Amino acid sequence: MKCPRCDGNKIEVIATSPVGNVWEVYECMDCFYSWRSTETPHIHEKFKLKKEQIENLQIIPPIPPLDK
């Protein structure tokens, strides 16, 4: 299985349906895109990522703790 967003092959199952094994949720460990097994993801070319782009993405700053 390949990631529809970056064509990576490090895919993990991160959730399964609670009843009946109806669906699974997959996540790409390269670009962190996730999708459900019951859907056919269509990623517009504008939003596809290449390995070089992923390596140079900015780090999202952490959310500071809320004061109580």
C-alpha atoms as an extended CHARMM CRD file, in Angstrom:
* protein
*
        68  EXT
         1         1  MET       CA              0.0000000000        0.0000000000        0.0000000000  PROA      1               0.0000000000
         2         2  LYS       CA              1.2350000000        3.4920000000       -0.8420000000  PROA      2               0.0000000000
         3         3  CYS       CA              0.2660000000        6.8450000000        0.5790000000  PROA      3               0.0000000000
         4         4  PRO       CA             -1.9960000000        8.7520000000       -1.8200000000  PROA      4               0.0000000000
         5         5  ARG       CA             -0.3320000000       12.0450000000       -0.8260000000  PROA      5               0.0000000000
         6         6  CYS       CA              3.4110000000       11.3300000000       -0.9060000000  PROA      6               0.0000000000
         7         7  ASP       CA              3.6780000000        7.7910000000       -2.3520000000  PROA      7               0.0000000000
         8         8  GLY       CA              5.4200000000        6.7130000000        0.8540000000  PROA      8               0.0000000000
         9         9  ASN       CA              5.1730000000        3.0830000000        1.8970000000  PROA      9               0.0000000000
        10        10  LYS       CA              5.4110000000        3.4180000000        5.6970000000  PROA      10              0.0000000000
        11        11  ILE       CA              1.6840000000        2.9820000000        6.3840000000  PROA      11              0.0000000000
        12        12  GLU       CA              0.2760000000        2.0140000000        9.7770000000  PROA      12              0.0000000000
        13        13  VAL       CA             -3.2330000000        1.1140000000       10.9120000000  PROA      13              0.0000000000
        14        14  ILE       CA             -4.1560000000        3.6540000000       13.5830000000  PROA      14              0.0000000000
        15        15  ALA       CA             -7.7940000000        2.6440000000       14.2010000000  PROA      15              0.0000000000
        16        16  THR       CA            -10.3090000000       -0.0550000000       13.3490000000  PROA      16              0.0000000000
        17        17  SER       CA            -14.0770000000       -0.0890000000       13.4080000000  PROA      17              0.0000000000
        18        18  PRO       CA            -15.3740000000       -1.0040000000       16.8590000000  PROA      18              0.0000000000
        19        19  VAL       CA            -17.9140000000       -3.4650000000       15.4550000000  PROA      19              0.0000000000
        20        20  GLY       CA            -17.5910000000       -5.9170000000       12.5960000000  PROA      20              0.0000000000
        21        21  ASN       CA            -14.1800000000       -5.0220000000       11.1610000000  PROA      21              0.0000000000
        22        22  VAL       CA            -15.9050000000       -2.7580000000        8.6370000000  PROA      22              0.0000000000
        23        23  TRP       CA            -13.1080000000       -0.2030000000        8.1790000000  PROA      23              0.0000000000
        24        24  GLU       CA             -9.5770000000        0.7140000000        9.1990000000  PROA      24              0.0000000000
        25        25  VAL       CA             -7.8870000000        4.1050000000        9.3660000000  PROA      25              0.0000000000
        26        26  TYR       CA             -4.4040000000        4.2720000000        7.8720000000  PROA      26              0.0000000000
        27        27  GLU       CA             -1.7160000000        6.8760000000        8.4770000000  PROA      27              0.0000000000
        28        28  CYS       CA              1.4130000000        7.5730000000        6.4750000000  PROA      28              0.0000000000
        29        29  MET       CA              4.4290000000        7.8200000000        8.7650000000  PROA      29              0.0000000000
        30        30  ASP       CA              6.2240000000       10.0690000000        6.2570000000  PROA      30              0.0000000000
        31        31  CYS       CA              3.6840000000       12.8770000000        5.6920000000  PROA      31              0.0000000000
        32        32  PHE       CA              1.0940000000       12.0020000000        8.3960000000  PROA      32              0.0000000000
        33        33  TYR       CA             -1.8100000000       11.9170000000        5.9310000000  PROA      33              0.0000000000
        34        34  SER       CA             -4.6020000000        9.6090000000        7.1140000000  PROA      34              0.0000000000
        35        35  TRP       CA             -7.5370000000        7.9860000000        5.3480000000  PROA      35              0.0000000000
        36        36  ARG       CA            -10.1690000000        5.3370000000        5.9130000000  PROA      36              0.0000000000
        37        37  SER       CA            -10.1730000000        2.0270000000        4.0350000000  PROA      37              0.0000000000
        38        38  THR       CA            -13.7410000000        2.6400000000        2.8320000000  PROA      38              0.0000000000
        39        39  GLU       CA            -12.8130000000        5.7910000000        0.9160000000  PROA      39              0.0000000000
        40        40  THR       CA            -10.8200000000        6.3230000000       -2.2370000000  PROA      40              0.0000000000
        41        41  PRO       CA             -8.6670000000        9.3690000000       -1.5240000000  PROA      41              0.0000000000
        42        42  HSD       CA             -8.1680000000       11.7910000000       -4.3910000000  PROA      42              0.0000000000
        43        43  ILE       CA             -5.3040000000       14.1750000000       -3.7510000000  PROA      43              0.0000000000
        44        44  HSD       CA             -5.0960000000       17.1170000000       -6.1310000000  PROA      44              0.0000000000
        45        45  GLU       CA             -1.6320000000       17.4450000000       -7.6840000000  PROA      45              0.0000000000
        46        46  LYS       CA             -1.2500000000       20.8100000000       -5.9500000000  PROA      46              0.0000000000
        47        47  PHE       CA             -1.3210000000       19.0550000000       -2.5540000000  PROA      47              0.0000000000
        48        48  LYS       CA              0.9420000000       16.0900000000       -3.3280000000  PROA      48              0.0000000000
        49        49  LEU       CA              4.2740000000       16.0740000000       -1.4960000000  PROA      49              0.0000000000
        50        50  LYS       CA              7.6920000000       14.8540000000       -2.5370000000  PROA      50              0.0000000000
        51        51  LYS       CA             10.2740000000       13.4860000000       -0.0950000000  PROA      51              0.0000000000
        52        52  GLU       CA             12.4060000000       16.6260000000       -0.4260000000  PROA      52              0.0000000000
        53        53  GLN       CA              9.4100000000       18.8080000000        0.4530000000  PROA      53              0.0000000000
        54        54  ILE       CA              8.5880000000       16.7250000000        3.5300000000  PROA      54              0.0000000000
        55        55  GLU       CA             12.1740000000       16.9380000000        4.7820000000  PROA      55              0.0000000000
        56        56  ASN       CA             12.0830000000       20.7510000000        4.4880000000  PROA      56              0.0000000000
        57        57  LEU       CA              8.6710000000       21.3920000000        6.0310000000  PROA      57              0.0000000000
        58        58  GLN       CA              8.5260000000       23.8700000000        8.8650000000  PROA      58              0.0000000000
        59        59  ILE       CA              8.0020000000       22.5040000000       12.3520000000  PROA      59              0.0000000000
        60        60  ILE       CA              4.6180000000       23.3890000000       13.8220000000  PROA      60              0.0000000000
        61        61  PRO       CA              5.2320000000       25.1600000000       17.1190000000  PROA      61              0.0000000000
        62        62  PRO       CA              3.7690000000       23.4430000000       20.1990000000  PROA      62              0.0000000000
        63        63  ILE       CA              0.6920000000       24.9030000000       21.8610000000  PROA      63              0.0000000000
        64        64  PRO       CA              1.7490000000       26.5450000000       25.1310000000  PROA      64              0.0000000000
        65        65  PRO       CA              0.0720000000       25.3360000000       28.3300000000  PROA      65              0.0000000000
        66        66  LEU       CA             -3.0600000000       27.1870000000       29.3310000000  PROA      66              0.0000000000
        67        67  ASP       CA             -2.9020000000       29.2190000000       32.5360000000  PROA      67              0.0000000000
        68        68  LYS       CA             -5.5970000000       28.3800000000       35.0240000000  PROA      68              0.0000000000
